[in-house]
């Protein structure tokens, strides 16, 4: 309740699953689809782009390495779509 009050004072509405003893929030049905999308993107970033072993030594270095990998994934998705590949988010063809 304290967090809800703190956020409400600042005009922020946090959408999250309702507690069992509270009424459901209006946007709650959207949470499952959004969570699946976020989990899918995180899995791609961690699995295909090795973001857990980024090798950055500073905050700026980590940011640059993450940006490089996101750019590479974006380029691969664009190329896969342009060439009609069946799986657009896969980097397997570029892993040599």
N, C-alpha and C positions, 0 to 999 in steps of 0.2 A: 504494500500500500504506500509505503514511504517513497519508493521509486516511482510509482505511478503519479503520486502527487508532485514530486520534484519535476518530472517530465512534463506534466500537464501545465505547471506554472510557466514553462518555457515554450509551450505550444507544440510539444512533441507527443505523438501518439505511437506507442510501441505496440506492434501487432505480434501477438504470440498466442500459443494455445491457452485456452481458458483453464482455470483451476476447476476441479470437479464441483465445487460449491458455488461457482459464479456462472452467470449467464454468458453464452458464447459471444465473442467479439464479432462485429459485422464483417470484417475481412478474413476471418479465420479459415473459411473453406479454401482460400487462395494459398494458404501457407504450405500445404502439401506439395503442390506443383512447383512453387518457388523454391522450396527446400530441395526437391529432387533436382532442379536445374542447378542450384548452387553446389550440391554434392557432386553432380556430374562434372561441372567445371573444375572444382577442386581436385577431383580424381584425375582429370586430364592434366592439370598443372603439376600435380605431384608425380603421377605415373609417367607420362610421356615426356615431360619437360624437366624432370629431375629437380624440381624446385626445393626439395628438402636438402639437396647437396649443391646449393647455388655457388658456393666458393667466394662470396662477397665478404670483404673484411670490414667494410664500413657500411653505414646505412645507405649512403649514396651508391656504393658498389653493389649492394643487394638490389637497390632500385633499378640500376642499369641492367643487371643480369636478368632480373624479372622482365623488364621491358624488352630486352633482346629476345627472350624466349616467347613472350606474347606476340611479338612481331613475326617471329618465325612460324608460330602456329597459325597466325592470321594469314600469312602468305601461303602456307600449305593448304589451308581451307579454301582460299581463293583459287589456288591452282587445281585442287581436287574438284571443285565445282566447275571450273572452266573446262576441264578435260573430261567431265562426266564420270568421275570415279564413284563407285557405289557407296563408299564410306568417306564422308568429307572431312571428319575430324581426326583421321588417322595420320600419324607421321611414320608409319611402318615403312613405307616406300622410300623414305628419306633417311633411314637409319642404317648407314653403312660406315 
